[in-house]
Amino acid sequence: MRVLGVSGSLRQTSHNGQLLRAAASLLPPEARFTEYERLKAIPPFDEDDEPSPPAAVEDWRAAIAEADAILFATPEYNSSIPGQLKNAIDWASRPFKETVLRNKPAAVVGASTSMFGGVWSQAELRKALGAAGARVVDRELPVAGAQEAFDEHGRLLDHDLSLELESILAELLDEVRQRSEVALKG
């Protein structure tokens, strides 16, 4: 199983990047984790460019298509999704008849320095992904006070948060298995 990790933060040392790597360490051995690190290269969505999308968009869509599941880790900017992440979702969702997100299992978690852990941005991202056709795990993982949430090895300090993250990953991988079973029957 191939899991694509996508951080909504563009910072090199983002807390959401840390959260993705913490998640990767919790995946079972049969799962292969790849972190998508080229979000910044995706240009603003423009319908005029849709017939001939830029190379960065093709790369993004190919990364999604190759993955069996996607794990998004999003910060919260002004109570919502970072603009670059929303932009990337818009590109991936178009054209709608051919979206690479259709029936793609996805889960959303988030880390924030605030006391709420980015719950609003997680809800907004789940909504956008669902509208784009993804099969979204209806759970959240708000990691509040992210600047103090990880140890020196990048693991979550809070054992309950780690267990919750592991449970979300298990549900995400179950979605992949169910999708595979349906494909085999059909």
C-alpha positions in Angstrom: 0.0 0.0 0.0 1.3 3.4 -1.0 0.4 6.3 1.3 1.1 9.8 0.1 1.6 12.4 2.9 0.8 16.0 2.1 1.6 18.9 4.4 -0.4 22.0 3.9 2.5 24.0 5.3 5.2 25.2 3.0 7.8 25.7 5.8 10.8 23.4 5.7 10.5 22.7 9.5 6.7 22.7 9.8 4.9 21.1 12.6 2.6 19.4 10.0 5.6 17.9 8.3 6.6 16.5 11.7 3.1 15.1 12.2 3.3 13.4 8.8 6.6 11.8 9.7 5.2 10.7 13.1 2.3 9.1 11.2 4.7 7.3 8.8 6.5 5.7 11.8 3.2 4.3 12.9 2.2 2.6 9.6 2.4 -1.2 9.3 5.3 -2.7 7.4 3.2 -3.4 4.3 2.5 0.4 3.9 5.0 2.6 2.0 5.0 6.3 2.9 6.0 9.1 0.5 5.9 12.7 1.5 4.9 15.1 -1.3 7.3 18.1 -1.0 6.5 20.1 -4.1 3.2 21.8 -3.1 4.9 25.2 -3.4 5.5 24.7 -7.2 1.9 24.4 -8.1 0.7 27.6 -9.7 -2.7 29.2 -9.0 -5.6 27.4 -10.4 -6.8 29.0 -13.7 -9.5 27.4 -15.9 -7.7 28.9 -18.9 -4.8 26.6 -18.2 -7.0 23.5 -17.6 -6.7 22.1 -21.2 -2.8 22.2 -20.9 -1.9 22.1 -17.2 1.6 23.1 -16.1 4.1 20.4 -15.4 3.9 20.9 -11.6 0.1 20.2 -11.8 0.8 17.0 -13.8 3.4 15.9 -11.2 0.8 16.6 -8.4 -1.9 14.6 -10.2 0.5 11.7 -10.9 1.5 11.5 -7.2 -2.1 11.3 -6.2 -2.9 8.7 -8.9 0.0 6.5 -7.8 -1.0 6.6 -4.2 -3.5 4.1 -2.7 -4.4 6.7 0.0 -3.5 10.2 1.0 -2.8 11.6 4.5 -3.1 15.4 4.7 -1.7 17.3 7.6 -2.9 20.9 7.6 -2.2 24.0 9.7 -4.9 26.5 10.2 -4.5 30.0 8.7 -7.3 32.5 9.6 -9.6 29.6 10.7 -9.3 27.8 7.4 -7.1 25.8 4.9 -3.8 27.4 3.7 -4.4 28.9 0.3 -1.7 26.8 -1.4 -3.3 23.5 -0.2 -6.8 24.6 -1.3 -5.3 25.6 -4.7 -3.7 22.1 -5.1 -7.0 20.4 -4.2 -8.7 22.6 -6.9 -6.2 21.4 -9.5 -6.5 17.8 -8.5 -10.3 18.0 -8.7 -10.4 19.2 -12.3 -11.7 18.2 -14.7 -14.3 16.7 -12.4 -15.1 13.8 -14.7 -11.5 12.7 -14.6 -10.4 13.8 -11.1 -7.6 11.7 -9.6 -9.3 12.2 -6.2 -12.4 10.2 -7.2 -12.9 7.4 -4.6 -9.3 8.0 -3.3 -9.2 7.2 0.4 -8.0 10.3 2.4 -7.6 11.3 6.0 -6.9 14.7 7.5 -5.0 15.6 10.6 -3.4 18.8 11.7 -1.0 20.5 14.1 -1.2 24.1 15.2 0.5 26.3 17.8 -3.0 27.3 18.9 -4.9 25.6 21.7 -7.5 24.2 19.2 -5.0 22.3 17.0 -6.5 23.4 13.7 -9.9 21.8 14.0 -11.6 24.3 11.6 -9.0 23.8 8.8 -9.3 20.0 9.2 -13.1 20.3 8.8 -12.8 22.6 5.8 -10.3 20.3 4.1 -12.4 17.2 4.7 -15.3 19.1 3.1 -13.2 20.2 0.0 -11.9 16.7 -0.5 -15.3 15.2 -0.2 -16.7 17.6 -2.8 -13.8 16.7 -5.1 -14.8 13.0 -4.9 -12.4 11.6 -2.3 -13.5 9.0 0.3 -12.6 10.9 3.4 -12.2 9.4 6.8 -14.6 11.4 9.0 -12.2 11.9 11.9 -9.8 14.6 13.0 -6.6 14.8 15.1 -6.0 18.3 16.5 -2.5 18.6 17.8 -2.6 21.8 19.8 0.6 23.5 21.1 2.5 21.9 18.2 5.7 23.6 19.1 5.8 21.4 22.2 4.0 18.3 20.9 7.0 16.3 19.6 10.1 14.8 21.2 13.6 15.2 19.7 13.0 12.1 17.5 9.8 13.6 16.0 7.4 11.4 17.9 4.2 12.7 19.5 4.8 13.2 23.2 1.1 12.6 24.1 0.5 8.9 24.1 -3.3 9.3 23.5 -2.7 11.5 20.4 -0.3 8.8 19.1 -2.9 6.1 19.6 -5.6 8.3 17.9 -3.3 8.9 15.0 -2.6 5.2 14.7 -6.3 4.5 14.8 -7.0 7.0 12.0 -4.2 5.4 9.9 -5.8 2.0 10.5 -9.1 3.3 9.3 -7.5 4.9 6.2 -5.8 1.6 5.3 -9.1 -0.3 5.8 -10.6 2.1 3.2 -7.8 1.0 0.8 -8.5 -2.6 1.5 -12.2 -2.2 0.9 -11.6 -0.4 -2.3 -9.3 -3.2 -3.5 -11.9 -5.8 -2.6 -14.5 -3.9 -4.6 -12.2 -3.6 -7.6 -11.4 -7.4 -7.5 -15.2 -8.2 -7.5 -16.1 -5.8 -10.2 
